[in-house]
């Protein structure tokens, strides 16, 4: 069977799609390309915003139209919370945000039946995400350049922010036990870096009830694979304290890049969002990271146009981002999600108002990013090179910033680079 996979959304979705691809390849099936007419198309969906929902539907409709004889299988968060909409698009297999191996088997069964001239009808495999208690362990790795692997160590979220549908799509917190995480990391031969990822990765260990903390996990993985750089996914500010910083700063292979969730720099908006910190606690986390990891990059997400957000609150957000000295800010206009408390809050802003604030926030973010990159000029960085772009080798410094350099046979190597200046979305330098 020839198949092709599509992924929309976060790094967890990317990880899970790669695991499904590995499962299919191990069974002797062949991965196709856009130029092929495949037997099956597997789509892993996202539902974090209304835009994501629209992208899901557009992709499903296109594949159904272009490949009428193929089996179309759809899984992921959008299918979990909007199964009826997916079923109505005429796909063959519908699954949710769990049970990846069972989903793959349903797709294979549908292909076999279609080739045999049988009509199995639409197969739907869904559970109640809120009742999940077990972590679904999937193989780590990547099918790409084997430079950077992802290791999913956590799933689910119990924060229930008022704007977010993901806790309903993913269910409660589940953690990969520490010993298994270390074992999977040790199995990543040939890679140079591993990213520990999850839906709310800082909540790792809460369900294990054995006293393990997220710092325990990161420290253990760093020590188990000293030949690999270890990088983190998105963090919740409250996980950052003196102990967390002291222990990870002692790990030579730990990458000082911290995607520290903010969402708003206004305390009033944070309360309406039901975030579990205020700007004072967030700033405390930033200053601890900057103290223990000089030159680290603190990046974040910012939602603009949240219900009731005033112009003054919006201004507070931008001013706070500047106070923190953030390296990169990803800006999102608020997306109204049915089934969340924020969807029925008063003070819904118009699309034009959200677009205007988004444009201003993007401009402020670009200024902050340029300032951070400029401060890196003249420094020396250990860059992991990954690919060639327009005659330059490109890779990433430990703090996650993109670096361009000239050289030969740099793929999958770590080289010392002196940063000379800014280039496109990153920096350029000379190999020492």
N, C-alpha and C positions, 0 to 999 in steps of 0.2 A: 504494500500500500504506500502511496505517496501522499504526504500530508504537508500542511503549512499552518503555522501558529501565528496569531496576532495578539499583541498585548497592549492594553490601554491602561494608563494609570501609574501607580506607585512602584517602588522597587520590590515590594513584596509580591506584587503581581508579576513582575519580571522574573523574580526568583521562581515562583510557582510554575510559570510557563516553561522556563528552562528545565524544571524537574519533569514536566510532562513530556517535553521533547526528549529528554534522556530516557524516559520510560519507553517511548515509542521506538527510538533508535535501538535500545537494548533488545527489543522484540523483533528486530530485523526490518523495520519499516524505514522509509527513505524520506528525508526532508526536501521539499520542493522550493521553488522560487516563484516570484510574481509572474514569470514567463510560462510557468507550467500550468497544466490543467490537472489539479490534484484530486485524489479520491475523497479527501476530508480536509475541512478547514476548522480549526479550533480557535475560538475567540475568547480571550480572558478580559472581562469588562471591568470598568470603573464606574462609580456613581457619586464621586465626591462633589460634583457640581452639575448644574443643569447642562452646561456645555459638554461635560463628559458623557451624560446620557445621550445627547444629540449625536456625538461622535460614534457612540456604540451603535445606535440605530442606523446611521449612515453607512458604517462599515458592513453591518449585517445585511442590509438591503443590497449593497453593491455586490457582495460575494454571492448572495442568493441569485441575483440577476445574471451575473457573469458566469456562474457555475451551477446551472440548474440541476445537473445530474449528481453533483457532489453531496456528501453528507456535511451539513453545517452543525457544529456543536458550539454552544455558548455557555460559558460559566462565569463566575466572578460576582462582584458586589452588585452590579446592576441587575444581573439575573436573579440574585438572592432577594432583592427587595422589590423588583418589578418583573417577576416571572411571567405574569400575564401578558405584558407588553412584548416580551421576548417570544413567547409562544405564538403570538399573533403575527410575528414576522415570518412565519413559515420555516423555522429551523427544525432540524431533526432531533437534536438532543439539547435539553436545557438542564443545567445544574447550577448550584449556588457557589458560595465562597469556600466551601469545604469539600472533602471527598474527591480530591483530584484523581487518584488512581481509579476510583470507581467510574468517574466521568470518562476517562480515557477508554476504559473497557466498554462503556456504552457506545462510544463513538466507533470503536472497532467492530462491535456487534452490528451496528447499523450499516457499516460498510459491507460486511460479509453478507448481510441479508439483502442489501441492495444489489450486490453483484450476483446473488443467487436468484434475483427476480422476485424477491419477497418484499412485502410492504409491512414493516413492523410498526408503522405509525410513529407519532411523536413520543419520544421517551423523556420523561421529566423526573429528575432526581433532586429533591429538595428536602432540607431538614429545618428545624427551628434553631436558628443560630444562637438564640439566647440560652438554649439548653446544652450547648457544647461545653465539655469539661476537659477533653483530651486534646493534646497538641498533635497535629498531623505532621509527622516527621517525613520530610522529603529530601532527596539527595541534593547536596550543595554543589555549586560549581557554575560554569558558564560554558556555552557552546561557541563563544566568540573567539577572541584572540588569546584566551587563557592567560591574561595578565591580571585581571581583577575578578575574584569570585565573590558571590554573595552567600551569606549563611543566615538563613532565617532562624532566629532564636525565640521569637515571641509572636503571638497572634492575639487579636481581640483588643478591646478597649472598654474601660469602665468609667471614663470621664464624663460622658454624656454632655458635651458642650452643646449649647442651645442651637447652634447652627449646623450641627454635624449628624449625618445619617449613618456614619460608619459603625458605631457600636451596635446598631440594629442589624447591619449587614454582616458583621464579623463575630458578634457575640462577646462574651466575657474574656478576660485575660487568661491565656494559656501559655506556658513556658516550656521550651525544650530543656530538659534537665542538664545541669552543668556538665556532667561526665559525657553525655552524648554530644554536647556542643563542642567539647574539646576533641572528642573522637572524630567528629566530622571535619573539624578544622585541620587536624593532623592528616586527614586523607586527601587534602587539596595539593597534591603533588604537581609541580610545574607552574603553579601560580606565584605571583610576587606580592599579592595583596588580598585581604579578605575584608568584606564589609559586613558588619553585624547589623542585621535589619529586622524590622518587625513593624506591626501596626502602631504600637506605642511602646517602643523597645525599652524605654526606661522603667516600665512597669514589670520587666522580667523578674520572675521569682516570687511575685506576690501569691500566686496560687500554689507554689510548692510547699509553703509553710514549713521550711526547714531552716529558716534564718538566712538563707542565701540572699545576697544583694546584687544589684546590677554591677557594682564595682568588682565583686567577687568574680562574676562571669568574665568581664573584660580582662581583668588581671590574669585569670587562669588561661584564657585563650592566648593572650600575649606571651605568656611564659611557655605555653605548649608549642607554639610555632614561632620561634625567634627569627626564622628565615623569612617570615611574612610580615608585611606592614599590616596593621590592624586599624580599621577605620570604623566609625560609628554612623548609624542612621540618625534620624531625628530624635532629639532629646526633649524631655519636659524639664523646665528650669529647676524644679524642686529636687531633682536627683543630684544636682551639682552642689557639693559641700566641700569642706576642707579635706575630709577623708577621701572622697572621690578623687579630688585633684592630686593629693599627695601620692596616692597609690598608683594612679595612671601616669603621672609625671615620672615615676621611677621605671617605667617600661620603655626601653629604647626604641621598640618597634611600634609604639602607639602613635598614630597620626593626629596632630592637634587641630583637627577640624571639627567644629561643633555646630550642628544645625539645631539651634535652640529655639523652640517654638515660642513666638510672641503673639501674633494675630492682631494685637492692638497695643499702642503705647499710651492709651487712655484708661485710667482705672475705672471710670464709669462704664466704658464699653466692655472692659474685661469682666466686670460684674454681670452685665447683661448677657455676656457670652458664657457665663458660668465657668470661666477659667479658674484654676485653683491656685492662683498667685496674683500678686499685684506688681506694679512697675518697680517698686522698691526691692522686692524679692528677685525679680528678673535681673535688675542691675547688679545686685549682690552676686548672682551667679556669673554674670559677664565679667565683673571685676576679679572674681576668684580665678576664672579661666585665664584672663589676661595676666594675672600675677604668676600663676604656676606654669603657664605655657606661653612664654614671650614669643610674639609673632604669630600666635594662633589666629585662625579665622573663625569668627562667630558669625554664622549666617542665620537667616530666619525667613518666615513667611509672615505676610501682613495682609489682613483682610480690610478692605476699605468699603465704606458705604453700608456698614452694618445698620440694622434698623435703629432709628433714633440717633445715629451718629451726627452730632452737630459739626459745624465748621470748626469750632473751637476744639472739639475732641479730635477731629482729623488733624488739626495743626499740632496738638499734643503728641499724636502718634509720630509724625515726622520729626518733631523736635527730639522725642525720646530716642528714635533710631540714631539720630546724630550724636546724642549723649553717649550712647553705647559704643559708638565707633564700629558699627556692624560692617562686615566685609562684603556681604551680599544680601539683598532683600528681594524675595520673590513676592510680587504684588498680585493679589487676587481681588476683583470686585466681589462683594457679597453675592452668593447664589442662593436663592430661596429654595429650600428643600421641603417638599411636602412630608409631613410626619414629624417635623422637628419643631420645638417650641418657638424658635425665632421666626418661623414662617407666619405665625399669627400675631407677632408683636406689632404694636403701633409704630408709626414713623418709618414705614418702608420708603426707601429712596427711589427715585426714578432711575431708569437706565442711563439717562443723560447725566444725572448727578454722579452716579457711580463711575461712569466712564471718565468724567472730568477729574474726579479725585484719583482714579487709577492712573491717569496720565501724569498727574502731578507727583504721585508717589513713585512712579517708575522713573521720572526725571531725578527725584531726590535719591533714589536707590542707585542710579547710574553714577551720580556724583560721589556717593559714599564708596562705591566699588572702585572708582578711579582713584580716590584718595588712598584706599587700602593698597591697591596695586603699586601706586607711586611710592609708598613707604617701603615696599619690598625691593625697590631698585637699589643695587649695590650690595645686596645680601647674597649669600651662597645657599643653594637649596639642593637637596638630594631628590632628583626628579626620576620618577618611574615612567619611562617612555613606552607609548602604547601604539601609535600609528603615524602614518605620514599624511600631511595635509599641505598641498601646494608646494612640495619640495622641502618642507620643514618636518622634522620629527616633533611630535607633540606628546606631552605627558602631564603629570600632575605633581606638584610639590607636596610635601607632607601636609600642609594646611589646605590642600585641595585646589589651589589656584593653578590654572592651565599655563604651561610653559612651552614655548617654541624654541628649538635649537637646530643647528645644522650638524650633520654627522652621518655615519654609515653604520649599519647593523646595530641600531640602538634599540630595536624592538625588544620589549620585556627585560630591559636592563635598567638598573638604577645608576645614574651618573651625577656627579657633582657639577652644578651649573652656577655660574655667576650671573645674576640677573642684571641686564643692561638697560632695559626699557620696556615700554608698553607696546603690545601688538594685538590688534583685533580685540578679542574678548579676554585676552590674557597678557602674558609677559614673554619677552624673548631674552635669551641669554647665551653665553658661551660655555661650552663644556671645558672643565678644568682638567 
